[in-house]
Amino acid sequence: MMQKNILFLEQFSNISGGQKVLLDILRGLDRNKYTPYVALPKRGELSGELDKLGIKHFVLPIGAYAAGKKGLFDVFSYIAHSILLIPICIWAIKKHKIDIVYANAPRTYLWGTIAAKMIKTPIIWHLHSILSGLELKLCSILLLFGVKKVIAVSRSVAGPFKNEDRFEIVYNGIDAAKYCNVESRERVRGELLIPAGSKVIGFIGQLSRWKGIEDFIKAAALITEQAQQIVFLVIGDVLFGRDLGYKEYLNKLAMDLGVTSRIRFLGQRRDVPRVLSAIDIVVIPSIEPDPCPLVLLEAMASGRAIVASAHGGVAEILEDGVSGKLYPPGDHRKLAELLSLLLKEHALIGELGNRAKVKVTRDLTRDIFIKKINAIIDKATF
């Protein structure tokens, strides 16, 4: 069987959820069949990981593009960059004798799809975001340009496209073994200066307004009126130049609500499995639907009890009252109520965590994920 070359298109140079998934795909790609190349905006954290994996990569001048709501300037800037990138992408496909293009994010879809169409190279999209407005309309039109398959990380991601038959739902996967043999819970708690006997409730993720961290802090303020031995951890930081003043705002909110002494802002951590071992309850309070957050799978693999807002991919994976607790998005009072319930019923924390762990190790492992991705790529190329 002749080996095929795949060009992966990535829109960021730092590492967050989508880039972690990309790295998992590259690690699990059948190298007897495929040789991967990666195009990314600039050298950075991601290119460093690609160097370690020995994967060839190069820079394309993708340019800056605002996260979140886009203004007219952002739209025109993106279109202008796309016009420039189409011939550059064609050149890269020809130079590296690419057999299939794998676009890992929406920002790469326009120029990547048109370039692939112009030289009759199949393209796969991997969609990690829930699109709306202009982005949704544009991507719906681009699907007419011969996209072979769209991998959607949840039904919530595929839903806005109205039963498009080229979509395949592939939930993210996790290497569950990484979360089984971590250091002593008490040792990690000691490093974090958590008082003995405390209950620990944690948020892990990007510090962004849609992630609902304000609701987490407001719920913390309500709970601390009822109990003394509780520590709240906020683990994460602002990424990709977004919401640069948001961290200061959250600190001020905690101060205004009188919970500064109980909330620890730990910043970005590279030892999430260790930190999770110190946590009793993980909160996923997103006020907008979260497509399929890796922290959900990480918490499940760690056997943590999870309380999350009931929408997006989270609500598709967690079964309310069985493998976690769900509450209406944006309702910090209901969040506080559920957390208070769990703090009183200690056995329920363990029961929810154990069921979550069974679910992830049965259905959402990295091996299952990689097997599905390889099968989709095979079908598109052979």
Backbone hydrogen bonds, N-H to C=O, Kabsch-Sander energy under -0.5 kcal/mol:
donor,donor_aa,acceptor,acceptor_aa,energy
4,K,33,K,-3.6
6,I,35,T,-2.4
7,L,100,I,-2.2
8,F,6,I,-0.6
8,F,37,Y,-3.3
9,L,102,Y,-2.5
10,E,8,F,-0.5
10,E,39,A,-2.6
16,S,14,N,-0.6
20,K,16,S,-2.2
21,V,17,G,-2.1
22,L,18,G,-2.0
23,L,19,Q,-2.3
24,D,20,K,-2.0
25,I,21,V,-2.4
26,L,22,L,-2.5
27,R,23,L,-2.3
28,G,24,D,-2.0
29,L,25,I,-1.1
31,R,29,L,-1.1
33,K,30,D,-1.5
34,Y,30,D,-2.3
35,T,4,K,-2.6
37,Y,6,I,-2.6
38,V,56,K,-1.7
39,A,8,F,-3.0
40,L,58,F,-2.0
46,L,13,S,-3.1
48,G,44,G,-1.8
49,E,45,E,-1.5
50,L,46,L,-2.2
51,D,47,S,-2.2
52,K,48,G,-1.7
53,L,49,E,-1.6
54,G,50,L,-0.7
54,G,51,D,-1.0
55,I,50,L,-2.4
56,K,36,P,-0.6
58,F,38,V,-2.2
60,L,40,L,-2.0
62,I,60,L,-2.4
75,V,71,G,-2.0
76,F,72,L,-2.8
77,S,73,F,-2.6
78,Y,74,D,-2.5
79,I,75,V,-2.4
80,A,76,F,-2.5
81,H,77,S,-2.4
82,S,78,Y,-2.5
83,I,79,I,-2.3
84,L,80,A,-1.6
85,L,81,H,-2.5
86,I,82,S,-2.0
88,I,84,L,-1.0
89,C,85,L,-3.2
90,I,86,I,-2.3
91,W,87,P,-2.3
92,A,88,I,-2.3
93,I,89,C,-2.6
94,K,90,I,-2.3
95,K,91,W,-2.9
96,H,92,A,-2.2
97,K,94,K,-0.9
98,I,93,I,-2.6
99,D,5,N,-2.8
100,I,5,N,-1.4
101,V,122,P,-2.6
102,Y,7,L,-3.2
103,A,101,V,-0.5
103,A,124,I,-2.9
104,N,9,L,-2.6
104,N,102,Y,-0.7
108,T,105,A,-2.0
109,Y,106,P,-1.5
110,L,106,P,-0.6
112,G,108,T,-1.7
113,T,109,Y,-2.7
114,I,110,L,-2.1
115,A,111,W,-2.2
116,A,112,G,-2.3
117,K,113,T,-2.5
118,M,114,I,-2.4
119,I,115,A,-1.2
120,K,117,K,-1.2
121,T,116,A,-3.0
124,I,101,V,-2.6
125,W,149,K,-2.3
126,H,103,A,-2.6
127,L,125,W,-0.5
127,L,151,I,-3.1
128,H,126,H,-0.7
131,L,129,S,-0.8
135,E,132,S,-0.9
136,L,132,S,-1.1
137,K,133,G,-2.1
138,L,134,L,-2.7
139,C,135,E,-2.5
140,S,136,L,-2.2
141,I,137,K,-1.8
142,L,138,L,-2.5
143,L,139,C,-1.6
144,L,141,I,-1.7
145,F,142,L,-2.3
146,G,143,L,-0.8
147,V,143,L,-0.7
148,K,123,I,-2.2
149,K,123,I,-0.8
150,V,166,R,-2.6
151,I,125,W,-3.2
151,I,149,K,-0.5
152,A,150,V,-0.7
152,A,168,E,-2.4
153,V,127,L,-1.6
158,A,154,S,-1.5
159,G,155,R,-2.4
161,F,158,A,-1.9
162,K,159,G,-1.8
167,F,164,E,-1.5
168,E,150,V,-2.6
170,V,152,A,-2.6
170,V,168,E,-0.6
174,I,364,L,-1.5
176,A,174,I,-1.5
178,K,175,D,-1.6
179,Y,176,A,-1.7
180,C,177,A,-1.6
181,N,177,A,-0.9
188,V,184,S,-2.2
189,R,185,R,-2.4
190,G,186,E,-2.2
191,E,187,R,-2.0
192,L,188,V,-1.8
193,L,190,G,-1.2
194,I,189,R,-2.6
198,S,195,P,-1.7
199,K,229,Q,-2.6
201,I,231,V,-2.5
202,G,281,I,-2.8
203,F,233,L,-2.8
205,G,235,I,-2.7
207,L,237,D,-1.9
208,S,206,Q,-1.4
211,K,208,S,-1.8
212,G,209,R,-1.4
216,F,212,G,-1.4
217,I,213,I,-2.2
218,K,214,E,-2.6
219,A,215,D,-2.6
220,A,216,F,-2.0
221,A,217,I,-1.9
222,L,218,K,-1.4
223,I,219,A,-2.3
224,T,220,A,-2.3
225,E,222,L,-0.7
226,Q,223,I,-2.3
227,A,223,I,-1.3
230,I,228,Q,-1.7
231,V,199,K,-2.7
232,F,262,R,-2.9
233,L,201,I,-2.4
234,V,264,R,-3.1
235,I,203,F,-3.0
235,I,233,L,-0.6
236,G,234,V,-0.6
236,G,267,G,-0.8
242,R,239,L,-2.2
246,Y,243,D,-1.8
247,K,243,D,-0.5
249,Y,245,G,-1.8
250,L,246,Y,-2.4
251,N,247,K,-2.1
252,K,248,E,-2.3
253,L,249,Y,-2.5
254,A,250,L,-2.4
255,M,251,N,-1.9
256,D,252,K,-3.0
257,L,253,L,-2.1
258,G,255,M,-1.1
259,V,254,A,-2.6
260,T,254,A,-0.6
262,R,259,V,-1.3
263,I,259,V,-1.2
264,R,232,F,-3.1
264,R,262,R,-0.5
265,F,263,I,-0.5
266,L,234,V,-2.3
266,L,264,R,-0.9
267,G,234,V,-0.7
274,R,271,D,-0.6
275,V,271,D,-2.2
276,L,272,V,-2.9
277,S,273,P,-1.2
278,A,274,R,-0.6
278,A,275,V,-1.4
279,I,276,L,-1.3
280,D,200,V,-2.5
281,I,200,V,-1.9
282,V,305,A,-2.9
283,V,202,G,-2.9
284,I,307,V,-2.4
287,I,210,W,-2.0
288,E,210,W,-1.3
296,L,293,P,-0.9
297,L,293,P,-1.0
298,E,294,L,-2.6
299,A,295,V,-2.6
300,M,296,L,-2.3
301,A,297,L,-2.7
302,S,298,E,-1.5
303,G,300,M,-1.5
304,R,299,A,-2.5
305,A,280,D,-1.4
307,V,282,V,-2.5
308,A,325,K,-2.7
309,S,284,I,-2.3
310,A,327,Y,-2.7
311,H,309,S,-1.8
313,G,290,D,-2.0
314,V,290,D,-0.8
314,V,311,H,-0.6
315,A,311,H,-0.9
315,A,312,G,-0.5
316,E,312,G,-0.7
317,I,313,G,-1.5
318,L,314,V,-2.9
320,D,318,L,-0.7
321,G,324,G,-3.1
322,V,319,E,-2.4
323,S,319,E,-2.0
324,G,319,E,-0.9
325,K,306,I,-2.6
327,Y,308,A,-1.7
331,D,328,P,-1.9
332,H,330,G,-1.2
335,L,331,D,-2.0
336,A,332,H,-2.3
337,E,333,R,-2.1
338,L,334,K,-2.4
339,L,335,L,-2.4
340,S,336,A,-2.5
341,L,337,E,-2.0
342,L,338,L,-2.2
343,L,339,L,-2.3
344,K,340,S,-1.4
345,E,341,L,-2.1
346,H,344,K,-1.0
348,L,345,E,-1.0
349,I,345,E,-0.9
349,I,346,H,-0.5
350,G,346,H,-1.1
351,E,347,A,-2.0
352,L,348,L,-2.6
353,G,349,I,-1.9
354,N,350,G,-2.5
355,R,351,E,-2.2
356,A,352,L,-2.2
357,K,353,G,-2.1
358,V,354,N,-2.0
359,K,355,R,-2.1
360,V,356,A,-2.3
361,T,357,K,-2.3
362,R,358,V,-1.3
363,D,359,K,-2.4
364,L,360,V,-1.8
366,R,174,I,-2.0
369,F,365,T,-2.0
370,I,366,R,-3.0
371,K,367,D,-2.2
372,K,368,I,-1.8
373,I,369,F,-2.3
374,N,370,I,-2.9
375,A,371,K,-1.8
376,I,372,K,-1.9
377,I,373,I,-2.4
378,D,374,N,-2.6
379,K,375,A,-2.1
380,A,376,I,-1.6
381,T,377,I,-1.3
381,T,378,D,-0.6
382,F,378,D,-2.8
